[in-house]
């Protein structure tokens, strides 16, 4: 599998705005800002962007205003340093298989299936359960020293 830009999971996008987690907020912002400074290219799935909008509006202790959410998603979609990946009906079918064979929650399996189709083999996340996928490299920005 070729190594296209690593994918950023939803939790990293959310922590970039989470005032209740200042250390994670700083680490997440640093990772994301590397893209906007043209120091790194990263991938994000439309699924991640949708999940981010739900969490930021409905589940954060201090929900973000809709205009901030929309602007952030728009900035990612418009900036050439972000590789925005999509999925289709076939990806969903593959996700069901991955979910069953790896005991991953469906939404995580859908992300894995999307990554597999796109040739992405690394994910930035704090969710260790992605390690169940043998070909996937999991990086946690809250535990790793960035170079």
RARA-V882012 format. One record per residue. N is the residue number from 1. SS is DSSP state (2 for helix, 1 for strand, 0 for the rest). Layout:
n | ss
N | SS
N | SS
//
This chain:
n | ss
1 | 0
2 | 0
3 | 0
4 | 0
5 | 0
6 | 0
7 | 1
8 | 1
9 | 0
10 | 2
11 | 2
12 | 2
13 | 2
14 | 2
15 | 2
16 | 0
17 | 0
18 | 0
19 | 0
20 | 0
21 | 0
22 | 2
23 | 2
24 | 2
25 | 2
26 | 2
27 | 2
28 | 2
29 | 2
30 | 2
31 | 2
32 | 2
33 | 2
34 | 2
35 | 2
36 | 2
37 | 0
38 | 0
39 | 0
40 | 0
41 | 0
42 | 1
43 | 1
44 | 1
45 | 1
46 | 2
47 | 2
48 | 2
49 | 2
50 | 2
51 | 2
52 | 2
53 | 2
54 | 2
55 | 2
56 | 2
57 | 2
58 | 2
59 | 2
60 | 0
61 | 0
62 | 0
63 | 0
64 | 0
65 | 0
66 | 2
67 | 2
68 | 2
69 | 2
70 | 2
71 | 2
72 | 2
73 | 2
74 | 2
75 | 2
76 | 2
77 | 2
78 | 2
79 | 0
80 | 0
81 | 0
82 | 1
83 | 1
84 | 1
85 | 1
86 | 0
87 | 0
88 | 0
89 | 2
90 | 2
91 | 2
92 | 2
93 | 2
94 | 2
95 | 2
96 | 2
97 | 2
98 | 2
99 | 2
100 | 2
101 | 2
102 | 2
103 | 0
104 | 0
105 | 0
106 | 2
107 | 2
108 | 2
109 | 2
110 | 2
111 | 2
112 | 2
113 | 2
114 | 2
115 | 2
116 | 2
117 | 2
118 | 2
119 | 0
120 | 0
121 | 0
122 | 1
123 | 1
124 | 1
125 | 0
126 | 0
127 | 0
128 | 2
129 | 2
130 | 2
131 | 2
132 | 2
133 | 0
134 | 0
135 | 0
136 | 0
137 | 1
138 | 1
139 | 1
140 | 0
141 | 0
142 | 0
143 | 0
144 | 0
145 | 0
146 | 0
147 | 0
//
